[in-house]
Amino acid sequence: MRPDGEEPCHIVIEAIVGWSGGCYAPDGAGRMDRDQTEKDDEASAHERPTLKTLAFMTGLGVTTVSRALKDAPEIGAETRRRVQLVARQIGYRPNRAGVRLRTGKTNVISLVLNTEREIMSFVSDIIYGVSEVIADTPYHLIVTPYSRSQDPLDPVKYLVESGSADGVIISRTQPNDPRARYMLERGIPFATHGRTDMGLVHPYHDFDNYAFAAEAVRHLASVGRRRLALVAPPVGLTYYDHTVNGFADALSEVDASEVPFNAVSIDQSIDQIRTRTAQLMRRDVRPDGFVSSAAAATLAIVAGIEDAGLKLGRDVDVVSKQSSELLHLFRRELLIVNEDFRLAGTELARAVLGWIGGAAPGSLQTVVKPGDVVAYQG
């Protein structure tokens, strides 16, 4: 427990399935909507220490104990120290339902993720980044997953209509994103991983994928590659447009040509990408360079290249994004651009908390430029 008596950050994962109007536990244990959560809080209050317990053990009044936990200056330093020590020793935690009734706040930030389509390094790193920021605040992180069969707006509607969170973070951002518009219209603080193109002001954090793709093309051209293929993000997401535009503009700049590879995106399975890469590399006119938007896709691209009997670094080069230092352990010939998802989580959490705290949404926008293309340094 923090010295001010607030409950420290923890992470809860809600699984949203079927969308009959609520959240369900992954084991089917039952509906986890707002009413059930509050009932659980009330039931657990009979089993855990309360302010009255602390008051009895310290010989102080309930009001004094409450103020001491909040470091109220009118309570003496020694009294505050004693109350907080006893609270830690007996495992006291504030009743979240009570906090909500008193303040109207949930002290919850929800991270909404399509976990079927997000690679696990992204999920773990972005959660870590968010958690680092909120660890010293009263806020808790709830991860709200949804599946590819569901409308991405559904979990956001649930969170807003049930009042389950004070702020929301979303990913897989679209140019005209209905989730962003919906939350803006309802005054819900949120931040997007990626930018929209709606002419509406809201917090976001983004990696400059236009610059990434352009620099990848320039680097491949600098080592003599002239027939390039792009393994792009999925169509419909904003960073697809940024990546494709950066790739195309740089091709013109360096007088290289594109070998179309439109049948593949990083959302497809590793087996699909591997098979289609092998088919492409067996053609008479094949690429001698790839730009890959994700490390997982790169593993499949390399496997497909080798299935076709070709050698990475001799017959073809690949420039790939990665979020962890793994690709050079897989193949030293790969050319790497690093993207920091932990930083993304940090910036997104700061943006949401900033908006909740009254900062102007337009002041809570960040774009990170990619670093240099990195070859293996043995």
The 8 nearest C-alpha neighbors of each residue, nearest first, counted from 0:
[[1, 6, 7, 4, 87, 2, 5, 92],
 [0, 2, 3, 4, 5, 7, 6, 135],
 [3, 1, 4, 83, 0, 68, 5, 70],
 [4, 2, 69, 68, 1, 70, 5, 83],
 [5, 3, 68, 2, 1, 69, 0, 6],
 [4, 6, 137, 3, 1, 7, 0, 93],
 [5, 7, 0, 92, 137, 93, 4, 1],
 [8, 6, 0, 1, 134, 5, 137, 9],
 [7, 9, 139, 134, 138, 133, 6, 137],
 [8, 10, 139, 140, 7, 11, 130, 134],
 [9, 11, 140, 141, 139, 12, 8, 142],
 [12, 10, 141, 142, 140, 13, 9, 139],
 [11, 13, 142, 141, 143, 14, 10, 144],
 [14, 12, 143, 142, 24, 15, 11, 22],
 [15, 13, 144, 25, 23, 24, 16, 22],
 [16, 14, 22, 145, 23, 144, 13, 18],
 [17, 15, 18, 14, 23, 22, 145, 146],
 [16, 18, 19, 15, 149, 20, 21, 23],
 [19, 17, 20, 16, 21, 15, 153, 22],
 [18, 20, 17, 21, 16, 22, 15, 23],
 [21, 19, 18, 157, 22, 17, 32, 153],
 [20, 22, 32, 19, 18, 30, 23, 31],
 [23, 21, 15, 31, 32, 30, 14, 13],
 [24, 22, 30, 31, 29, 14, 15, 25],
 [23, 25, 27, 26, 28, 14, 29, 13],
 [24, 26, 27, 14, 23, 13, 28, 15],
 [27, 25, 28, 24, 23, 29, 14, 13],
 [28, 26, 24, 29, 25, 23, 30, 14],
 [27, 29, 26, 24, 30, 23, 25, 31],
 [30, 28, 27, 23, 24, 31, 26, 22],
 [29, 31, 23, 22, 32, 21, 24, 35],
 [32, 30, 22, 23, 35, 36, 29, 24],
 [33, 31, 21, 35, 34, 22, 30, 36],
 [32, 34, 36, 35, 37, 161, 163, 31],
 [35, 33, 37, 36, 32, 38, 31, 39],
 [34, 36, 38, 37, 32, 33, 31, 39],
 [37, 35, 39, 33, 38, 34, 31, 32],
 [36, 38, 40, 34, 39, 35, 96, 41],
 [39, 37, 35, 41, 40, 36, 42, 34],
 [38, 40, 36, 42, 37, 41, 43, 35],
 [39, 41, 37, 43, 38, 42, 44, 36],
 [42, 40, 38, 44, 39, 43, 37, 45],
 [43, 41, 39, 44, 40, 45, 38, 46],
 [42, 44, 46, 40, 45, 41, 39, 47],
 [43, 45, 41, 47, 42, 46, 40, 49],
 [46, 44, 43, 47, 42, 41, 48, 49],
 [47, 45, 43, 44, 48, 42, 49, 41],
 [46, 48, 44, 45, 43, 49, 91, 90],
 [49, 47, 91, 52, 46, 89, 50, 90],
 [48, 50, 52, 51, 47, 53, 91, 44],
 [49, 51, 53, 52, 61, 54, 64, 65],
 [50, 52, 54, 49, 53, 61, 55, 48],
 [53, 51, 49, 55, 50, 54, 48, 56],
 [52, 54, 50, 56, 51, 55, 57, 49],
 [53, 55, 59, 51, 61, 57, 52, 60],
 [56, 54, 52, 58, 53, 57, 51, 59],
 [57, 55, 53, 54, 58, 52, 85, 59],
 [58, 56, 54, 59, 55, 53, 82, 85],
 [57, 59, 55, 54, 56, 60, 53, 61],
 [60, 58, 54, 57, 63, 64, 61, 55],
 [59, 61, 63, 62, 54, 64, 58, 55],
 [60, 62, 64, 54, 63, 51, 50, 65],
 [63, 61, 65, 64, 60, 66, 59, 67],
 [62, 64, 60, 66, 65, 61, 67, 59],
 [65, 63, 67, 61, 62, 66, 54, 68],
 [66, 64, 62, 68, 63, 67, 61, 69],
 [65, 67, 69, 63, 71, 68, 64, 62],
 [68, 66, 79, 70, 64, 69, 65, 71],
 [67, 69, 4, 3, 65, 66, 70, 83],
 [68, 70, 3, 66, 67, 71, 4, 65],
 [71, 69, 67, 68, 3, 72, 66, 79],
 [70, 72, 66, 69, 73, 74, 67, 68],
 [73, 71, 74, 70, 75, 76, 67, 66],
 [72, 74, 71, 75, 66, 70, 67, 76],
 [75, 73, 72, 71, 67, 76, 79, 78],
 [74, 76, 78, 77, 79, 73, 72, 67],
 [75, 77, 79, 78, 80, 74, 72, 70],
 [76, 78, 80, 79, 75, 81, 74, 82],
 [79, 77, 81, 75, 80, 76, 82, 74],
 [80, 78, 67, 76, 82, 77, 81, 83],
 [79, 81, 77, 83, 78, 82, 84, 76],
 [82, 80, 84, 78, 79, 83, 77, 85],
 [83, 81, 85, 79, 84, 80, 86, 78],
 [82, 84, 86, 80, 85, 81, 68, 79],
 [83, 85, 81, 87, 86, 82, 80, 88],
 [86, 84, 88, 82, 87, 83, 89, 81],
 [87, 85, 83, 91, 84, 89, 88, 90],
 [88, 86, 90, 84, 85, 89, 83, 91],
 [87, 89, 85, 86, 90, 84, 91, 83],
 [88, 90, 86, 87, 91, 85, 48, 53],
 [91, 89, 87, 88, 86, 92, 48, 47],
 [90, 92, 86, 48, 89, 87, 49, 93],
 [93, 91, 6, 94, 90, 5, 48, 0],
 [94, 92, 95, 6, 5, 91, 98, 4],
 [95, 93, 97, 96, 98, 92, 40, 44],
 [94, 96, 98, 97, 93, 99, 40, 105],
 [97, 95, 99, 98, 94, 37, 100, 40],
 [96, 98, 100, 94, 99, 95, 101, 93],
 [99, 97, 95, 101, 96, 100, 102, 94],
 [98, 100, 103, 104, 96, 97, 102, 101],
 [99, 101, 97, 98, 103, 102, 96, 104],
 [102, 100, 98, 99, 103, 97, 104, 96],
 [101, 103, 104, 99, 100, 98, 105, 97],
 [102, 104, 99, 100, 101, 105, 98, 162],
 [105, 103, 99, 102, 106, 165, 98, 100],
 [104, 106, 107, 99, 164, 165, 163, 103],
 [107, 105, 138, 104, 137, 139, 165, 108],
 [106, 108, 139, 164, 105, 138, 165, 140],
 [109, 107, 166, 140, 164, 167, 165, 139],
 [110, 108, 141, 167, 142, 140, 164, 111],
 [109, 111, 168, 142, 143, 167, 169, 141],
 [112, 110, 143, 169, 144, 142, 168, 109],
 [113, 111, 144, 114, 143, 110, 145, 170],
 [112, 114, 145, 115, 144, 116, 146, 117],
 [113, 115, 117, 116, 112, 144, 145, 146],
 [116, 114, 113, 117, 146, 147, 118, 145],
 [117, 115, 114, 113, 266, 118, 147, 146],
 [116, 118, 114, 115, 113, 119, 121, 122],
 [119, 117, 121, 120, 116, 122, 114, 295],
 [118, 120, 122, 121, 123, 117, 114, 124],
 [121, 119, 123, 122, 118, 124, 322, 323],
 [120, 122, 119, 124, 118, 123, 125, 340],
 [121, 123, 119, 125, 120, 124, 126, 118],
 [122, 124, 126, 120, 125, 121, 119, 127],
 [125, 123, 341, 127, 121, 126, 340, 122],
 [124, 126, 344, 341, 128, 340, 127, 122],
 [127, 125, 129, 123, 128, 124, 130, 122],
 [128, 126, 124, 130, 125, 129, 123, 131],
 [127, 129, 344, 345, 341, 125, 131, 126],
 [130, 128, 344, 345, 348, 126, 132, 131],
 [129, 131, 127, 133, 132, 128, 134, 126],
 [132, 130, 128, 134, 129, 133, 127, 345],
 [133, 131, 130, 129, 134, 345, 348, 128],
 [132, 134, 136, 130, 135, 131, 138, 8],
 [135, 133, 8, 131, 136, 132, 130, 7],
 [134, 136, 133, 7, 137, 132, 8, 1],
 [135, 137, 133, 138, 134, 7, 8, 5],
 [138, 136, 5, 106, 6, 7, 139, 8],
 [139, 137, 106, 107, 136, 133, 8, 108],
 [138, 140, 8, 107, 9, 108, 106, 10],
 [141, 139, 10, 108, 109, 107, 9, 11],
 [140, 142, 11, 109, 10, 12, 108, 143],
 [143, 141, 12, 110, 109, 111, 11, 13],
 [142, 144, 111, 13, 110, 12, 141, 112],
 [145, 143, 112, 113, 14, 111, 114, 142],
 [144, 146, 113, 15, 112, 149, 114, 143],
 [147, 145, 148, 149, 113, 115, 114, 144],
 [146, 148, 149, 115, 113, 145, 116, 150],
 [149, 147, 146, 150, 145, 151, 17, 16],
 [150, 148, 147, 146, 151, 145, 153, 18],
 [149, 151, 152, 153, 148, 147, 154, 146],
 [152, 150, 153, 149, 154, 145, 155, 178],
 [151, 153, 155, 150, 178, 154, 156, 177],
 [152, 154, 156, 155, 151, 150, 157, 149],
 [155, 153, 157, 156, 152, 158, 151, 145],
 [154, 156, 158, 152, 157, 153, 159, 178],
 [157, 155, 153, 159, 154, 158, 160, 152],
 [156, 158, 154, 160, 155, 159, 161, 153],
 [157, 159, 163, 155, 161, 156, 160, 162],
 [160, 158, 162, 156, 157, 161, 155, 163],
 [159, 161, 157, 162, 158, 156, 163, 155],
 [162, 160, 163, 158, 159, 157, 33, 32],
 [163, 161, 159, 160, 164, 158, 165, 33],
 [162, 164, 158, 161, 33, 105, 159, 165],
 [165, 163, 107, 166, 108, 162, 105, 109],
 [164, 166, 107, 108, 105, 106, 104, 188],
 [165, 167, 108, 188, 189, 164, 351, 109],
 [166, 168, 189, 109, 108, 110, 169, 188],
 [169, 167, 110, 190, 189, 191, 111, 109],
 [170, 168, 191, 111, 192, 110, 167, 190],
 [169, 171, 192, 172, 191, 112, 193, 168],
 [172, 170, 236, 173, 192, 169, 193, 237],
 [171, 173, 170, 193, 236, 237, 176, 192],
 [172, 174, 236, 176, 237, 175, 195, 235],
 [175, 173, 195, 196, 237, 176, 197, 236],
 [176, 174, 173, 197, 196, 195, 177, 180],
 [175, 177, 173, 178, 179, 174, 172, 195],
 [178, 176, 180, 179, 181, 175, 152, 173],
 [179, 177, 181, 176, 152, 180, 182, 155],
 [178, 180, 182, 181, 177, 176, 183, 191],
 [179, 181, 177, 183, 178, 182, 184, 176],
 [182, 180, 178, 184, 179, 183, 177, 185],
 [183, 181, 187, 185, 179, 184, 180, 186],
 [184, 182, 186, 180, 185, 181, 179, 187],
 [183, 185, 181, 182, 186, 180, 187, 179],
 [186, 184, 182, 183, 187, 181, 159, 180],
 [185, 187, 183, 184, 182, 188, 181, 189],
 [186, 188, 182, 185, 183, 189, 166, 165],
 [189, 187, 166, 354, 351, 355, 186, 167],
 [190, 188, 167, 166, 351, 168, 187, 191],
 [191, 189, 202, 203, 168, 351, 347, 350],
 [190, 192, 203, 169, 193, 168, 170, 204],
 [193, 191, 170, 204, 203, 205, 169, 172],
 [192, 194, 205, 172, 191, 204, 203, 170],
 [193, 195, 203, 172, 237, 205, 191, 196],
 [194, 196, 174, 197, 173, 175, 176, 172],
 [197, 195, 174, 198, 175, 194, 199, 237],
 [198, 196, 199, 175, 195, 174, 176, 200],
 [197, 199, 196, 200, 195, 175, 201, 174],
 [200, 198, 197, 201, 196, 195, 180, 183],
 [199, 201, 361, 360, 198, 202, 197, 183],
 [200, 202, 360, 361, 199, 203, 190, 189],
 [203, 201, 190, 363, 364, 360, 350, 361],
 [204, 202, 191, 364, 190, 192, 193, 194],
 [203, 205, 365, 192, 366, 193, 364, 347],
 [206, 204, 193, 366, 192, 367, 207, 365],
 [205, 207, 367, 366, 208, 368, 204, 369],
 [208, 206, 368, 210, 209, 367, 366, 205],
 [207, 209, 211, 242, 210, 241, 206, 212],
 [210, 208, 245, 241, 242, 212, 211, 207],
 [209, 211, 213, 208, 207, 212, 214, 245],
 [212, 210, 208, 214, 209, 213, 369, 215],
 [213, 211, 246, 215, 245, 209, 214, 242],
 [212, 214, 245, 249, 246, 210, 216, 215],
 [213, 215, 217, 211, 216, 212, 210, 218],
 [214, 216, 212, 218, 213, 217, 318, 211],
 [217, 215, 219, 213, 214, 218, 249, 220],
 [218, 216, 214, 220, 215, 219, 221, 213],
 [217, 219, 221, 215, 220, 216, 214, 222],
 [220, 218, 216, 224, 221, 222, 217, 215],
 [219, 221, 224, 223, 217, 218, 222, 225],
 [220, 222, 218, 219, 223, 217, 224, 216],
 [223, 221, 219, 220, 224, 218, 217, 316],
 [222, 224, 220, 221, 225, 219, 218, 287],
 [223, 225, 220, 219, 287, 222, 288, 226],
 [224, 226, 255, 220, 227, 256, 223, 287],
 [227, 225, 286, 256, 287, 257, 258, 224],
 [226, 228, 288, 257, 286, 289, 258, 225],
 [229, 227, 289, 258, 257, 286, 260, 259],
 [230, 228, 290, 231, 289, 291, 260, 227],
 [231, 229, 291, 264, 290, 292, 263, 265],
 [230, 232, 264, 229, 292, 265, 239, 233],
 [231, 233, 239, 265, 264, 292, 234, 238],
 [234, 232, 264, 266, 239, 235, 236, 231],
 [233, 235, 236, 239, 232, 240, 264, 231],
 [236, 234, 173, 233, 237, 239, 174, 240],
 [235, 237, 173, 239, 238, 234, 172, 171],
 [238, 236, 173, 174, 239, 240, 172, 235],
 [237, 239, 241, 240, 236, 242, 208, 232],
 [240, 238, 232, 242, 237, 236, 241, 234],
 [239, 241, 238, 243, 237, 242, 244, 236],
 [240, 242, 209, 238, 244, 239, 208, 243],
 [243, 241, 209, 208, 239, 245, 244, 240],
 [244, 242, 246, 240, 245, 241, 239, 247],
 [243, 245, 247, 241, 246, 242, 240, 248],
 [244, 246, 209, 213, 212, 242, 248, 243],
 [245, 247, 212, 213, 243, 244, 249, 248],
 [248, 246, 250, 244, 249, 245, 243, 251],
 [249, 247, 245, 251, 250, 246, 244, 252],
 [248, 250, 252, 213, 251, 246, 247, 216],
 [251, 249, 255, 247, 252, 253, 248, 254],
 [252, 250, 254, 249, 248, 253, 255, 247],
 [251, 253, 249, 250, 254, 248, 255, 217],
 [254, 252, 250, 255, 251, 249, 220, 217],
 [255, 253, 251, 252, 250, 256, 225, 249],
 [254, 256, 225, 250, 253, 226, 251, 257],
 [257, 255, 226, 225, 250, 227, 258, 254],
 [258, 256, 227, 226, 228, 259, 255, 250],
 [257, 259, 228, 227, 286, 226, 260, 256],
 [260, 258, 261, 257, 228, 229, 227, 262],
 [259, 261, 262, 228, 263, 258, 229, 230],
 [260, 262, 263, 259, 264, 230, 229, 231],
 [261, 263, 260, 264, 275, 259, 272, 230],
 [264, 262, 261, 260, 230, 272, 267, 265],
 [265, 263, 231, 266, 233, 232, 230, 267],
 [264, 266, 232, 267, 296, 231, 293, 230],
 [267, 265, 264, 233, 116, 268, 232, 263],
 [268, 266, 265, 264, 271, 272, 269, 263],
 [267, 269, 271, 270, 272, 266, 265, 296],
 [268, 270, 272, 299, 271, 273, 296, 267],
 [269, 271, 273, 268, 272, 274, 299, 267],
 [272, 270, 268, 274, 273, 269, 275, 267],
 [273, 271, 269, 275, 270, 274, 299, 276],
 [272, 274, 303, 299, 270, 276, 271, 300],
 [275, 273, 277, 271, 276, 272, 270, 303],
 [274, 276, 278, 272, 277, 273, 279, 271],
 [275, 277, 303, 279, 273, 278, 274, 300],
 [276, 278, 303, 280, 307, 274, 275, 279],
 [279, 277, 275, 281, 276, 280, 274, 282],
 [278, 280, 276, 277, 281, 282, 275, 285],
 [279, 281, 277, 285, 282, 278, 307, 276],
 [282, 280, 278, 279, 307, 277, 283, 285],
 [283, 281, 284, 280, 279, 285, 278, 277],
 [282, 284, 285, 281, 280, 279, 286, 278],
 [285, 283, 282, 286, 258, 280, 281, 279],
 [284, 286, 280, 282, 283, 279, 287, 258],
 [287, 285, 226, 227, 288, 258, 228, 284],
 [286, 288, 315, 226, 224, 227, 314, 316],
 [287, 289, 227, 316, 315, 286, 317, 224],
 [290, 288, 317, 228, 227, 229, 318, 291],
 [289, 291, 229, 318, 317, 319, 230, 228],
 [292, 290, 319, 230, 293, 297, 318, 229],
 [291, 293, 320, 231, 319, 230, 232, 290],
 [294, 292, 320, 296, 295, 291, 321, 297],
 [293, 295, 297, 321, 296, 320, 319, 298],
 [296, 294, 297, 298, 293, 299, 269, 118],
 [297, 295, 299, 294, 293, 298, 265, 300],
 [296, 298, 300, 294, 299, 295, 291, 301],
 [297, 299, 301, 295, 296, 300, 302, 294],
 [298, 300, 273, 302, 296, 269, 297, 301],
 [301, 299, 297, 303, 302, 298, 273, 276],
 [300, 302, 304, 298, 303, 299, 297, 305],
 [301, 303, 299, 305, 300, 304, 273, 306],
 [304, 302, 277, 273, 306, 276, 300, 301],
 [305, 303, 301, 307, 306, 302, 277, 309],
 [304, 306, 308, 309, 302, 307, 303, 310],
 [307, 305, 303, 308, 304, 277, 302, 309],
 [308, 306, 305, 277, 304, 309, 281, 280],
 [309, 307, 305, 306, 304, 310, 281, 280],
 [310, 308, 305, 307, 304, 314, 311, 306],
 [309, 311, 314, 313, 305, 312, 308, 315],
 [310, 312, 315, 313, 316, 314, 332, 309],
 [313, 311, 316, 332, 315, 314, 310, 333],
 [312, 314, 311, 310, 315, 316, 309, 332],
 [315, 313, 310, 311, 312, 309, 287, 316],
 [314, 316, 287, 288, 311, 312, 313, 317],
 [317, 315, 288, 312, 311, 289, 287, 318],
 [318, 316, 289, 288, 333, 290, 334, 319],
 [319, 317, 334, 290, 335, 215, 291, 289],
 [320, 318, 291, 335, 290, 292, 336, 317],
 [319, 321, 336, 293, 292, 337, 335, 294],
 [320, 322, 294, 337, 323, 338, 293, 336],
 [321, 323, 338, 339, 337, 340, 320, 324],
 [324, 322, 325, 321, 337, 120, 326, 339],
 [323, 325, 326, 322, 327, 321, 328, 337],
 [326, 324, 328, 323, 327, 329, 321, 322],
 [325, 327, 329, 328, 324, 330, 333, 294],
 [326, 328, 331, 330, 329, 325, 375, 333],
 [327, 329, 326, 325, 330, 331, 324, 375],
 [328, 330, 326, 327, 325, 331, 298, 333],
 [331, 329, 327, 332, 328, 333, 326, 311],
 [330, 332, 327, 333, 375, 328, 329, 326],
 [333, 331, 330, 312, 311, 334, 375, 374],
 [334, 332, 331, 317, 330, 335, 318, 327],
 [335, 333, 318, 374, 373, 317, 372, 319],
 [334, 336, 373, 319, 372, 318, 320, 333],
 [337, 335, 320, 372, 319, 373, 321, 370],
 [336, 338, 321, 320, 322, 335, 339, 370],
 [339, 337, 322, 321, 340, 320, 336, 369],
 [338, 340, 342, 341, 322, 337, 343, 323],
 [341, 339, 343, 342, 125, 124, 121, 338],
 [340, 342, 128, 124, 125, 344, 343, 339],
 [343, 341, 345, 340, 339, 344, 128, 346],
 [342, 344, 340, 346, 341, 345, 347, 125],
 [345, 343, 128, 125, 129, 341, 347, 342],
 [344, 346, 128, 342, 129, 348, 343, 347],
 [347, 345, 349, 343, 348, 344, 350, 342],
 [346, 348, 350, 344, 349, 345, 190, 343],
 [349, 347, 129, 351, 345, 350, 346, 344],
 [350, 348, 346, 352, 347, 351, 353, 345],
 [349, 351, 353, 347, 363, 348, 352, 202],
 [352, 350, 354, 348, 353, 189, 349, 190],
 [353, 351, 355, 349, 354, 350, 356, 348],
 [354, 352, 356, 350, 358, 351, 355, 349],
 [353, 355, 358, 357, 351, 356, 352, 188],
 [356, 354, 352, 353, 357, 188, 351, 166],
 [357, 355, 353, 354, 352, 358, 351, 359],
 [356, 358, 354, 355, 353, 359, 360, 352],
 [359, 357, 354, 353, 356, 360, 362, 355],
 [358, 360, 361, 362, 357, 354, 363, 353],
 [361, 359, 201, 202, 363, 362, 354, 358],
 [360, 362, 363, 359, 200, 201, 364, 202],
 [361, 363, 360, 359, 364, 358, 202, 350],
 [362, 364, 202, 350, 360, 361, 203, 365],
 [363, 365, 203, 202, 362, 204, 361, 366],
 [366, 364, 204, 203, 205, 367, 363, 346],
 [365, 367, 205, 206, 204, 207, 368, 364],
 [368, 366, 206, 207, 205, 369, 365, 204],
 [367, 369, 207, 206, 370, 366, 210, 211],
 [370, 368, 211, 367, 207, 371, 210, 336],
 [369, 371, 336, 368, 372, 337, 211, 373],
 [370, 372, 373, 336, 369, 214, 335, 337],
 [371, 373, 336, 335, 334, 370, 374, 215],
 [374, 372, 335, 334, 371, 336, 375, 376],
 [375, 373, 334, 376, 335, 333, 372, 332],
 [376, 374, 331, 377, 327, 373, 332, 334],
 [375, 377, 374, 373, 331, 327, 332, 334],
 [376, 375, 331, 374, 327, 332, 328, 373]]
